[in-house]
Amino acid sequence: MQNDVSNTKRKAVRRALVRGLGVIALLWVIGCMSIYAVMRQPPEEFARVMARIPGPVAFLVFPFETLWTRARAGSLQVGSPAPDFALTKLDKSAQIQLSALTAHRQPVVLVFGSYT
Protein backbone atom coordinates (compact mmCIF):
# COMPACT_ATOMS: atom_id res chain seq x y z
CA MET A 1 0.00 0.00 0.00
CA GLN A 2 2.78 2.42 0.98
CA ASN A 3 4.66 1.49 -2.20
CA ASP A 4 1.62 2.32 -4.38
CA VAL A 5 1.28 5.79 -2.82
CA SER A 6 5.01 6.41 -3.31
CA ASN A 7 4.84 5.32 -6.98
CA THR A 8 1.80 7.52 -7.56
CA LYS A 9 3.61 10.53 -6.07
CA ARG A 10 6.70 9.86 -8.21
CA LYS A 11 4.59 9.61 -11.35
CA ALA A 12 2.80 12.87 -10.48
CA VAL A 13 6.10 14.65 -9.85
CA ARG A 14 7.59 13.25 -13.06
CA ARG A 15 4.51 14.28 -15.04
CA ALA A 16 4.63 17.81 -13.56
CA LEU A 17 8.35 18.07 -14.33
CA VAL A 18 7.86 16.96 -17.95
CA ARG A 19 4.99 19.44 -18.38
CA GLY A 20 7.07 22.23 -16.85
CA LEU A 21 10.03 21.51 -19.11
CA GLY A 22 7.69 21.33 -22.09
CA VAL A 23 6.27 24.76 -21.26
CA ILE A 24 9.77 26.21 -20.85
CA ALA A 25 10.86 24.69 -24.19
CA LEU A 26 7.77 26.08 -25.91
CA LEU A 27 8.40 29.56 -24.47
CA TRP A 28 12.03 29.37 -25.60
CA VAL A 29 11.02 28.46 -29.17
CA ILE A 30 8.43 31.27 -29.23
CA GLY A 31 11.07 33.69 -27.91
CA CYS A 32 13.56 32.62 -30.60
CA MET A 33 10.94 33.04 -33.30
CA SER A 34 9.96 36.47 -31.96
CA ILE A 35 13.53 37.75 -31.80
CA TYR A 36 14.23 36.38 -35.28
CA ALA A 37 11.15 38.18 -36.64
CA VAL A 38 12.28 41.44 -35.01
CA MET A 39 15.80 41.01 -36.40
CA ARG A 40 14.36 40.96 -39.91
CA GLN A 41 12.82 44.41 -39.37
CA PRO A 42 14.62 47.71 -40.12
CA PRO A 43 17.39 48.60 -37.64
CA GLU A 44 15.31 51.30 -35.94
CA GLU A 45 12.51 48.83 -35.14
CA PHE A 46 15.00 46.22 -33.94
CA ALA A 47 16.70 48.75 -31.65
CA ARG A 48 13.34 49.89 -30.25
CA VAL A 49 12.40 46.32 -29.29
CA MET A 50 15.83 45.36 -27.94
CA ALA A 51 15.87 48.47 -25.74
CA ARG A 52 12.88 47.04 -23.86
CA ILE A 53 14.52 43.66 -23.13
CA PRO A 54 16.17 43.80 -19.70
CA GLY A 55 19.95 43.44 -19.47
CA PRO A 56 21.73 40.73 -21.44
CA VAL A 57 18.74 38.35 -21.35
CA ALA A 58 18.53 37.94 -25.12
CA PHE A 59 22.25 37.23 -25.39
CA LEU A 60 22.30 34.65 -22.59
CA VAL A 61 19.01 32.82 -23.14
CA PHE A 62 18.69 32.76 -26.94
CA PRO A 63 21.21 31.79 -29.69
CA PHE A 64 21.52 35.47 -30.58
CA GLU A 65 24.50 35.29 -32.94
CA THR A 66 23.04 32.41 -34.95
CA LEU A 67 19.66 34.12 -35.22
CA TRP A 68 21.32 37.40 -36.26
CA THR A 69 23.44 35.72 -38.93
CA ARG A 70 20.43 33.98 -40.43
CA ALA A 71 18.12 37.01 -40.20
CA ARG A 72 20.61 39.34 -41.90
CA ALA A 73 21.96 36.88 -44.49
CA GLY A 74 19.97 38.40 -47.32
CA SER A 75 19.07 36.69 -50.55
CA LEU A 76 21.68 37.95 -53.02
CA GLN A 77 23.60 35.35 -54.97
CA VAL A 78 26.68 35.74 -57.13
CA GLY A 79 25.55 37.39 -60.36
CA SER A 80 22.38 38.88 -58.87
CA PRO A 81 21.78 42.56 -59.60
CA ALA A 82 22.47 44.85 -56.66
CA PRO A 83 19.41 46.29 -54.92
CA ASP A 84 18.66 49.88 -55.81
CA PHE A 85 19.72 52.53 -53.30
CA ALA A 86 20.58 56.22 -53.12
CA LEU A 87 23.66 57.79 -51.53
CA THR A 88 24.45 61.44 -50.81
CA LYS A 89 27.54 62.86 -52.49
CA LEU A 90 30.46 63.77 -50.24
CA ASP A 91 29.81 67.51 -50.74
CA LYS A 92 26.11 66.90 -49.94
CA SER A 93 25.08 68.62 -53.18
CA ALA A 94 22.93 65.79 -54.50
CA GLN A 95 22.01 62.13 -54.20
CA ILE A 96 23.14 59.44 -56.60
CA GLN A 97 20.71 56.60 -57.38
CA LEU A 98 22.23 53.25 -58.38
CA SER A 99 19.48 52.60 -60.93
CA ALA A 100 20.40 55.86 -62.71
CA LEU A 101 23.97 54.61 -63.13
CA THR A 102 23.02 51.13 -64.30
CA ALA A 103 20.41 52.40 -66.79
CA HIS A 104 23.18 52.95 -69.37
CA ARG A 105 24.10 49.22 -69.27
CA GLN A 106 27.67 50.02 -68.26
CA PRO A 107 29.37 48.28 -65.36
CA VAL A 108 29.32 50.10 -62.04
CA VAL A 109 32.00 49.47 -59.42
CA LEU A 110 31.03 50.10 -55.81
CA VAL A 111 33.92 50.75 -53.43
CA PHE A 112 33.12 51.04 -49.75
CA GLY A 113 35.80 52.32 -47.44
CA SER A 114 36.41 54.14 -44.23
CA TYR A 115 37.46 57.75 -44.02
CA THR A 116 38.49 57.56 -40.38
C-alpha positions, 0 to 999 in steps of 0.5 A: 500500500505504501509502495503504491502511494510512493509510486503515484507521487513519483509519477505525479512529480515526473509528469509535472516536471515533464509538463514544466520543461515542455512549457519552458521549451515552448516559451524558448522556441516562441522567444527565438521566433519572436527575436528572429522576426524582429531582427528581420525588421529595419534597424530602428525597429530592432533597436526599439524592441531590444531596448525594452529587453532587460539586461543581457537576457537575449544574449544569454538565453537565446542563440543570438548570434546564430539568429542574427546571422540567419536574419541578416543573411539576405538573398543575393547570390553571385551574379544577382543585380544589386538592390537599388539605393541612393547615396548622398555625395560627399559635398552633400550637393545631391544624391546618386541613385544606383538605378540611374547609373546602371540604366546605361548598361555600363558596369558600375563598381562600388567601393566602400571604405572608411574615411576615419 
